[in-house]
Structures are given as C-alpha cells and as structure tokens.
Amino acid sequence: MSVEPQALRGPAVTVLPFGLLAILTAFTFVADGPLVEELVLCGVAAVWMSGMLAAPRSWRASLPVTAVFLGVLTAITLVLVIEAPWFGCFTPALYVYAFRLLPWPWLLPGVAAVAVVAGTAQSFGVEKTTFTGVLIYLAVLAANIGPMCTFAWFAWRGDERNRQREEALRELAEANLRLEASLAENATLHDQLLVRARETAVHDERERMAREIHDTLAQGLTGIITQLQAAEHDPGSWRRRTTAATALARESLTEARRSVHALRPEPLRTSRLGEALGGVADRWSTLHGIAVRVTTTGTAVPLSPETEVALLRTAQEALANVASHAHATRAGVTLSYLEGEVAVDVRDDGRGFDPLSPRGDTTGGGFGLTSMRQRVESLSGTLRIESEPGGGTGISACVPLGALHG
C-alpha cells in the first residue's frame, strides 16, 4: 500500500511543523532556560522531518516508511510533552501529517496516537498516581481520541465520496466516448442502410413494373394476337375479332398508363374484389368463348388495396394462362373469405401440365407463374399450383387478412 507523493507538498507540511517547532523551542528558552534534552529532541525532530521531505519519492509513497516517520515523530513529541506541556501545541502538525500520509483504516490508529499526545499535554497537572487522577487522565484522552477519530471517519467518508464521484465522472466520460464512437458507427451503418434501401426500392420498383407490364401489355397483346389469328382462320368473324382486338388494345393501354402511375387496376376503381373478379371473368369469357363460373364463399370483409390488386392480378394471369395454353372448355373462379385469410382459386378442365417440369411455366417466357408468386409472397401469402397432364389445372392464391407489402 502506498500514499500519494504530493501529500508532502504545500505549506501545511513544509512550513507549519517547522514554524511551530521553532516557536516552541524559543518559548522553552524563555520559560525554563536552555535545556539540553529538549533542545536535542527538537533538533532530532527537525532533522527527522527534513529527512522525510528530502527522501526519495518511492520512500515517501510507501506506507511502512510514512508510518515509521509519523510514529517516531509522535514519540519524540510525547517525550517533549512529558518534559514541557506546551509542546502539546505541536500536535496540530502531527494531525496534518497523519491526515496527509495515512490511508484508511491506518488513519485511525495514527490519529488516536496523536490524540494521546494532546491529551497528555492537557492533563499535565493531573496527579496520575491516584485512582481519581487516572480516571481524569483517561477521560481527557477519551475526549481527544473520540472526536478526532470521528472526524477522521467523516473525512474519510468525504474523500471516499469524492473518489467515487470522480470515478463515476471518469466512467461517464469513457461511456460518452464509447457512445460517440457508437453513434459514429451507427451513422455509418445508417448511411449504408440508406444505400441498400434505395437499391432495394429500385429493385422492387423494377419488379413491380415488370409485373404490371406483364399483367397489362403482355396479356393484352396475347389477347390481341389470339383475336387476330382467329380472324385470319375465320374470315367470317373478321369484324367481331378486330373489334375485340381494338377493345383489348385500348384497355391494355389504359391499364399500362395506370400501372406506370401506380394506380389501382381499372376493375377495382369502382367496385370491390368480388365484383371486379366477376367483371374480369365476364369479359374474358366473352372474348375467348369459354364458360367461366365465379363463386364467392364466406362473409366478405374489407381488404387492403394491396391484397385486392394481388388477387385480381393473379386471377387475370391464371385466366390468361387458360386461354393461351389450357385448351379448356370450362373454367371457374372462386373467391373465399376464410378465417384470417382470403383466397382466390382458378381452375380449368384443360390439358394440364407437370408443375415439376422445368418447362412447367409456359407463360410469358417463364414470367407468368413467377409474377403471380412474387405478388402473393410479397404479402406473406402462398401460391399453390395443382396440375397434371390431362387433368386440368388449379391455381390457388391465399393471403392473410390485412396484409401489406413487406
């Protein structure tokens, strides 16, 4: 254990002890005349204090060294007090040394020893050979030791609070530095996240536009080609086919413009999902000459716009696949309001296909089923495909109620 070397700095330890000792030595000359023993002890005390001040820093920082220094100086003072009680006035210097040099809990015995010297000086005139005198002497010692040790305890508690406060301030400063570093790191991560978010937004928007183009232009162009090819093979239906192709072209153009501006599909602008599915099915049946039955089950509940758009587009894409690939004679569209979710099923009695085949998705260069799946899964939904060669096809899109784009 060690003490701080700066404890032996300042006038309280470099001036006060020597000044008191000089004054008391001079008073001794005036009061009793020159006593060799007292002069020698005063000289030893002065040399002892000077030696401590001149000692190496490592010595002055060592608890054993400072304890020996204070013990010897206290013993010298006690001898002087026994010879001449006015040397009790030197005890303030001893108290200063004790508080400066001794850490807790060694401070208590050091202060108590100095208090014994002070009490001895104060009870110099008490007869200590009698029982009463001894009691008085002990009472004087207790009157010095008790208050000084109590004061030492309060002083230690105050120093301990200051140390804890300084430690807390140091830890707070370190925490602030770590917080600043964390904030700087978070700012960097935030910038990186913003860059990634912009990249993700661009990617999502590209996918959205790709789906919208597929659901509007691609389907419309497919229908137009189908009508024109039918008119080529059946000249008698040329006018009806070209009229249908023209209507498809106008409808596709309108849908394309709305998709670019991220507006709701035309069928959903003035009606809810069930009515919109019925209208899409009627127009598709009229256009392709295939009977379609639309059924709604369960109790209708309000749906988010994203859910309605996704399910309507899925039904449109599924019907477009029926017209292009199924060679079906009948189709059915079922809108089901279930507990906690809503589903749209599109089934046909066409030739079917093998869903596990790499060429199982034969629509739009492979984008048809992919587009439907992306739409539905973006709403935390599922898309199931049931089909087999010669057994027709069923496509089921199921989305949780209240789903929004993730």
C-alpha positions as CSV (number, residue, x, y, z in Angstrom):
1,M,0.0,0.0,0.0
2,S,1.3,3.5,-0.8
3,V,0.4,7.1,-0.4
4,E,0.4,9.9,-2.9
5,P,3.8,11.7,-3.0
6,Q,2.1,15.1,-3.4
7,A,0.8,14.5,0.2
8,L,4.1,16.0,1.4
9,R,3.7,19.2,-0.6
10,G,2.3,22.5,0.5
11,P,2.9,24.8,3.5
12,A,1.0,22.6,5.8
13,V,3.8,20.1,5.8
14,T,6.8,22.2,4.7
15,V,6.3,25.3,6.8
16,L,3.8,24.7,9.7
17,P,5.7,21.9,11.5
18,F,9.0,23.8,11.4
19,G,7.4,27.1,12.4
20,L,5.6,25.5,15.4
21,L,8.8,23.7,16.5
22,A,10.8,26.9,16.3
23,I,8.2,28.9,18.3
24,L,8.0,26.2,21.0
25,T,11.8,26.0,21.1
26,A,12.0,29.7,21.6
27,F,9.3,29.6,24.3
28,T,11.4,26.9,26.1
29,F,14.3,29.3,26.3
30,V,12.1,31.9,27.8
31,A,10.2,29.7,30.2
32,D,12.8,27.2,31.5
33,G,16.1,28.3,30.1
34,P,18.2,26.2,27.7
35,L,17.5,22.5,28.5
36,V,19.9,20.3,26.6
37,E,17.5,17.3,26.4
38,E,14.6,19.4,25.0
39,L,16.9,21.1,22.5
40,V,18.3,17.8,21.4
41,L,14.8,16.4,20.9
42,C,13.7,19.5,19.0
43,G,16.8,19.2,16.8
44,V,16.1,15.5,16.2
45,A,12.5,16.3,15.3
46,A,13.6,19.0,12.8
47,V,16.2,16.7,11.2
48,W,13.6,13.8,11.1
49,M,11.0,16.0,9.3
50,S,13.6,17.4,6.9
51,G,14.9,13.9,6.1
52,M,11.4,12.8,5.2
53,L,10.9,15.8,2.9
54,A,14.2,15.0,1.2
55,A,13.6,11.3,1.0
56,P,13.2,9.6,-2.5
57,R,9.7,9.7,-3.9
58,S,9.4,5.9,-3.6
59,W,10.1,6.2,0.2
60,R,7.6,9.0,0.6
61,A,5.0,6.9,-1.2
62,S,5.5,3.8,1.0
63,L,3.0,3.2,3.8
64,P,5.6,1.5,6.1
65,V,8.0,4.4,5.7
66,T,5.4,7.0,6.4
67,A,4.0,5.0,9.4
68,V,7.5,4.8,10.9
69,F,8.1,8.5,10.3
70,L,4.9,9.5,12.0
71,G,5.4,7.0,14.9
72,V,8.9,8.3,15.7
73,L,7.8,11.9,15.4
74,T,4.8,11.3,17.7
75,A,7.1,9.5,20.2
76,I,9.5,12.4,20.2
77,T,6.6,14.9,20.8
78,L,5.3,12.7,23.6
79,V,8.6,12.9,25.4
80,L,8.7,16.6,24.9
81,V,5.2,17.0,26.3
82,I,6.1,15.0,29.4
83,E,9.0,17.3,29.9
84,A,7.2,20.5,28.9
85,P,3.4,20.5,28.4
86,W,3.4,23.4,25.9
87,F,4.9,21.1,23.3
88,G,1.3,19.8,23.1
89,C,0.9,22.8,20.7
90,F,2.9,20.8,18.2
91,T,0.1,18.2,17.8
92,P,-1.6,20.2,15.0
93,A,1.4,19.4,12.9
94,L,1.2,15.8,13.8
95,Y,-2.5,15.7,12.8
96,V,-1.7,17.2,9.5
97,Y,1.0,14.5,8.9
98,A,-1.5,11.8,9.9
99,F,-4.3,13.0,7.6
100,R,-1.9,13.6,4.7
101,L,0.2,10.4,4.9
102,L,-2.0,7.6,6.3
103,P,-4.7,6.0,4.2
104,W,-7.8,4.4,5.7
105,P,-8.0,2.4,8.0
106,W,-4.5,3.2,9.2
107,L,-5.5,6.7,9.7
108,L,-7.5,5.8,12.9
109,P,-4.5,4.5,15.0
110,G,-2.4,7.3,13.7
111,V,-4.9,10.0,14.8
112,A,-5.5,8.1,18.1
113,A,-1.8,8.2,18.9
114,V,-1.6,11.9,18.2
115,A,-4.7,12.4,20.4
116,V,-2.9,10.6,23.3
117,V,-0.1,13.2,23.0
118,A,-2.6,16.0,23.0
119,G,-4.5,14.6,26.0
120,T,-1.3,14.0,27.9
121,A,-0.3,17.7,27.4
122,Q,-3.8,18.8,28.5
123,S,-3.7,16.7,31.7
124,F,-0.2,17.6,32.6
125,G,-1.2,19.0,36.0
126,V,-3.4,16.0,36.9
127,E,-2.0,13.7,39.6
128,K,-1.8,10.3,37.9
129,T,-0.7,8.3,41.0
130,T,-4.3,8.3,42.4
131,F,-7.3,6.4,41.1
132,T,-9.2,9.6,40.5
133,G,-6.3,11.1,38.7
134,V,-6.0,8.1,36.4
135,L,-9.8,8.3,35.6
136,I,-9.4,12.0,34.9
137,Y,-6.4,11.3,32.6
138,L,-8.3,8.6,30.8
139,A,-11.4,10.9,30.4
140,V,-9.2,13.6,28.9
141,L,-7.6,11.0,26.5
142,A,-11.1,9.8,25.5
143,A,-12.3,13.4,25.0
144,N,-9.4,13.8,22.5
145,I,-9.4,10.3,20.8
146,G,-13.2,10.1,20.3
147,P,-13.9,13.3,18.5
148,M,-10.7,13.2,16.4
149,C,-11.3,9.6,15.3
150,T,-14.9,10.5,14.5
151,F,-13.7,13.5,12.5
152,A,-11.2,11.2,10.7
153,W,-14.0,8.8,9.8
154,F,-16.1,11.6,8.4
155,A,-13.1,13.0,6.5
156,W,-12.5,9.5,5.0
157,R,-16.2,9.2,4.0
158,G,-16.0,12.6,2.3
159,D,-12.8,11.6,0.5
160,E,-14.4,8.3,-0.5
161,R,-17.5,10.0,-1.9
162,N,-15.3,12.4,-3.8
163,R,-13.3,9.4,-5.1
164,Q,-16.4,7.6,-6.1
165,R,-17.7,10.8,-7.8
166,E,-14.5,11.2,-9.7
167,E,-14.6,7.5,-10.7
168,A,-18.2,7.9,-11.8
169,L,-17.3,11.0,-13.8
170,R,-14.3,9.2,-15.4
171,E,-16.5,6.2,-16.3
172,L,-19.2,8.6,-17.6
173,A,-16.6,10.3,-19.8
174,E,-15.4,6.9,-21.1
175,A,-19.0,5.9,-21.7
176,N,-19.6,9.2,-23.6
177,L,-16.5,8.4,-25.7
178,R,-17.8,4.9,-26.4
179,L,-21.3,6.4,-27.1
180,E,-19.8,8.9,-29.6
181,A,-17.9,6.1,-31.3
182,S,-21.1,4.0,-31.4
183,L,-23.0,7.0,-32.8
184,A,-20.4,7.4,-35.5
185,E,-20.5,3.7,-36.3
186,N,-24.3,3.8,-36.3
187,A,-24.3,6.8,-38.6
188,T,-22.0,4.9,-41.0
189,L,-24.3,1.9,-40.8
190,H,-27.3,4.2,-41.3
191,D,-25.8,5.6,-44.5
192,Q,-25.1,2.0,-45.7
193,L,-28.7,1.0,-44.9
194,L,-30.0,4.0,-46.8
195,V,-27.9,3.0,-49.8
196,R,-29.2,-0.6,-49.6
197,A,-32.7,0.6,-49.0
198,R,-32.5,2.7,-52.2
199,E,-31.1,-0.2,-54.1
200,T,-33.9,-2.4,-52.7
201,A,-36.5,0.1,-53.6
202,V,-35.2,0.4,-57.1
203,H,-35.2,-3.4,-57.4
204,D,-38.7,-3.7,-56.0
205,E,-40.0,-1.0,-58.4
206,R,-38.4,-2.7,-61.3
207,E,-40.1,-5.9,-60.3
208,R,-43.4,-4.1,-59.8
209,M,-43.2,-2.5,-63.3
210,A,-42.3,-5.9,-64.7
211,R,-45.3,-7.5,-63.2
212,E,-47.6,-4.6,-64.2
213,I,-46.3,-4.7,-67.8
214,H,-46.8,-8.4,-67.9
215,D,-50.3,-8.1,-66.4
216,T,-51.3,-5.3,-68.8
217,L,-49.3,-5.2,-72.0
218,A,-48.3,-8.8,-72.2
219,Q,-51.8,-10.2,-71.5
220,G,-53.4,-7.6,-73.7
221,L,-51.0,-8.3,-76.6
222,T,-51.6,-12.0,-76.2
223,G,-55.3,-11.5,-76.4
224,I,-55.0,-9.2,-79.5
225,I,-52.8,-11.8,-81.2
226,T,-55.3,-14.5,-80.4
227,Q,-58.2,-12.5,-81.9
228,L,-56.2,-11.6,-85.0
229,Q,-55.2,-15.2,-85.5
230,A,-58.8,-16.3,-85.1
231,A,-59.9,-13.7,-87.6
232,E,-57.3,-15.0,-90.1
233,H,-58.5,-18.5,-89.8
234,D,-62.2,-17.5,-89.8
235,P,-62.7,-14.6,-92.3
236,G,-66.4,-14.5,-91.4
237,S,-65.7,-13.3,-87.9
238,W,-63.2,-10.7,-89.0
239,R,-65.2,-7.7,-87.9
240,R,-66.0,-9.1,-84.5
241,R,-62.5,-10.3,-83.9
242,T,-60.9,-6.9,-84.9
243,T,-63.4,-5.1,-82.8
244,A,-62.4,-7.2,-79.8
245,A,-58.7,-6.8,-80.6
246,T,-59.2,-3.0,-80.7
247,A,-61.0,-3.0,-77.3
248,L,-58.2,-5.1,-75.9
249,A,-55.6,-2.7,-77.1
250,R,-57.4,0.3,-75.6
251,E,-57.9,-1.5,-72.3
252,S,-54.3,-2.6,-72.2
253,L,-53.1,0.9,-73.0
254,T,-55.2,2.3,-70.2
255,E,-54.0,-0.3,-67.7
256,A,-50.4,0.3,-68.7
257,R,-50.8,4.1,-68.0
258,R,-52.3,3.4,-64.7
259,S,-49.6,0.9,-63.8
260,V,-46.9,3.5,-64.5
261,H,-48.6,5.9,-62.1
262,A,-49.1,3.1,-59.5
263,L,-52.9,3.5,-59.6
264,R,-55.4,0.7,-58.8
265,P,-56.5,-1.5,-61.7
266,E,-59.5,-0.2,-63.6
267,P,-61.8,-3.1,-62.4
268,L,-61.1,-2.1,-58.7
269,R,-61.6,1.6,-59.1
270,T,-65.4,1.4,-58.9
271,S,-66.1,-2.0,-57.3
272,R,-64.8,-4.4,-54.7
273,L,-62.8,-7.6,-55.3
274,G,-65.8,-9.9,-55.8
275,E,-67.5,-7.6,-58.3
276,A,-64.2,-6.9,-60.1
277,L,-63.5,-10.7,-60.5
278,G,-67.0,-11.1,-61.9
279,G,-66.4,-8.4,-64.5
280,V,-63.0,-9.7,-65.5
281,A,-64.4,-13.2,-65.9
282,D,-67.3,-12.0,-68.0
283,R,-65.1,-10.0,-70.3
284,W,-62.6,-12.9,-70.6
285,S,-65.5,-15.4,-71.3
286,T,-66.9,-13.2,-74.0
287,L,-63.5,-12.7,-75.5
288,H,-62.4,-16.3,-75.6
289,G,-65.7,-18.1,-75.8
290,I,-65.1,-20.2,-72.7
291,A,-67.6,-20.5,-69.9
292,V,-66.5,-19.2,-66.6
293,R,-68.3,-19.6,-63.2
294,V,-67.5,-17.1,-60.5
295,T,-68.3,-18.1,-56.9
296,T,-67.8,-16.2,-53.6
297,T,-67.9,-18.1,-50.3
298,G,-67.7,-16.8,-46.7
299,T,-68.6,-13.4,-45.3
300,A,-67.0,-10.6,-47.3
301,V,-64.7,-8.3,-45.3
302,P,-62.7,-5.2,-46.3
303,L,-59.4,-5.9,-47.8
304,S,-56.3,-3.8,-48.2
305,P,-55.8,-2.3,-51.7
306,E,-52.5,-4.3,-52.0
307,T,-54.4,-7.6,-51.3
308,E,-57.2,-6.8,-53.8
309,V,-54.7,-5.9,-56.5
310,A,-52.6,-9.0,-55.9
311,L,-55.6,-11.4,-56.0
312,L,-57.1,-9.7,-59.0
313,R,-53.9,-9.8,-61.0
314,T,-53.4,-13.4,-60.0
315,A,-56.9,-14.3,-61.3
316,Q,-56.2,-12.4,-64.6
317,E,-52.9,-14.1,-65.1
318,A,-54.4,-17.5,-64.4
319,L,-57.2,-16.9,-66.9
320,A,-54.7,-15.7,-69.4
321,N,-52.8,-19.0,-69.0
322,V,-56.1,-20.9,-69.5
323,A,-56.7,-19.0,-72.8
324,S,-53.2,-19.4,-74.1
325,H,-52.3,-22.9,-73.0
326,A,-55.0,-25.0,-71.4
327,H,-57.4,-25.7,-74.4
328,A,-60.1,-25.8,-71.8
329,T,-63.9,-25.8,-72.2
330,R,-64.7,-24.6,-68.8
331,A,-63.1,-22.6,-66.0
332,G,-64.0,-21.5,-62.5
333,V,-63.0,-18.7,-60.3
334,T,-63.7,-18.9,-56.5
335,L,-63.2,-16.1,-54.0
336,S,-63.1,-17.5,-50.5
337,Y,-63.2,-15.4,-47.3
338,L,-61.7,-17.7,-44.7
339,E,-60.9,-17.2,-41.0
340,G,-57.9,-14.8,-41.0
341,E,-57.2,-15.1,-44.8
342,V,-58.7,-14.7,-48.2
343,A,-58.1,-16.9,-51.2
344,V,-58.7,-16.9,-55.0
345,D,-58.8,-20.2,-56.8
346,V,-58.8,-20.5,-60.6
347,R,-59.5,-24.0,-62.1
348,D,-59.9,-25.3,-65.6
349,D,-60.6,-28.6,-67.3
350,G,-57.8,-28.2,-69.8
351,R,-54.9,-30.4,-70.7
352,G,-52.8,-29.5,-67.6
353,F,-49.0,-29.8,-67.2
354,D,-46.4,-31.1,-64.9
355,P,-45.6,-28.4,-62.3
356,L,-42.2,-30.0,-61.6
357,S,-41.1,-29.9,-65.2
358,P,-38.5,-27.1,-66.0
359,R,-40.9,-26.0,-68.7
360,G,-43.9,-26.2,-66.4
361,D,-44.3,-22.5,-66.6
362,T,-45.0,-21.8,-70.2
363,T,-46.4,-18.3,-69.9
364,G,-44.6,-15.2,-71.0
365,G,-41.2,-16.8,-71.2
366,G,-41.5,-18.2,-67.7
367,F,-42.6,-14.9,-66.0
368,G,-46.3,-15.7,-65.6
369,L,-46.2,-18.0,-62.6
370,T,-43.2,-16.2,-61.2
371,S,-45.1,-12.9,-61.3
372,M,-48.1,-14.4,-59.5
373,R,-45.8,-15.9,-56.8
374,Q,-43.9,-12.7,-56.2
375,R,-47.1,-10.7,-55.8
376,V,-48.6,-13.2,-53.4
377,E,-45.5,-13.8,-51.4
378,S,-44.8,-10.1,-51.0
379,L,-48.0,-10.0,-48.9
380,S,-46.8,-13.0,-46.8
381,G,-49.2,-15.2,-48.8
382,T,-48.8,-18.5,-50.6
383,L,-49.4,-19.7,-54.2
384,R,-50.2,-23.3,-54.8
385,I,-50.4,-25.0,-58.2
386,E,-52.1,-28.3,-58.8
387,S,-52.0,-29.8,-62.2
388,E,-51.1,-32.9,-64.1
389,P,-51.0,-33.8,-67.8
390,G,-54.6,-34.3,-69.0
391,G,-56.1,-33.4,-65.6
392,G,-56.7,-29.7,-65.8
393,T,-55.0,-27.0,-63.6
394,G,-55.8,-25.3,-60.4
395,I,-54.1,-22.2,-59.1
396,S,-54.8,-21.0,-55.5
397,A,-53.5,-17.7,-54.1
398,C,-54.0,-17.3,-50.3
399,V,-53.2,-14.0,-48.5
400,P,-53.6,-13.2,-44.8
401,L,-56.2,-10.5,-44.0
402,G,-54.8,-7.1,-43.5
403,A,-51.6,-8.0,-45.3
404,L,-49.4,-5.1,-46.6
405,H,-46.4,-5.1,-48.7
406,G,-43.3,-6.1,-46.8
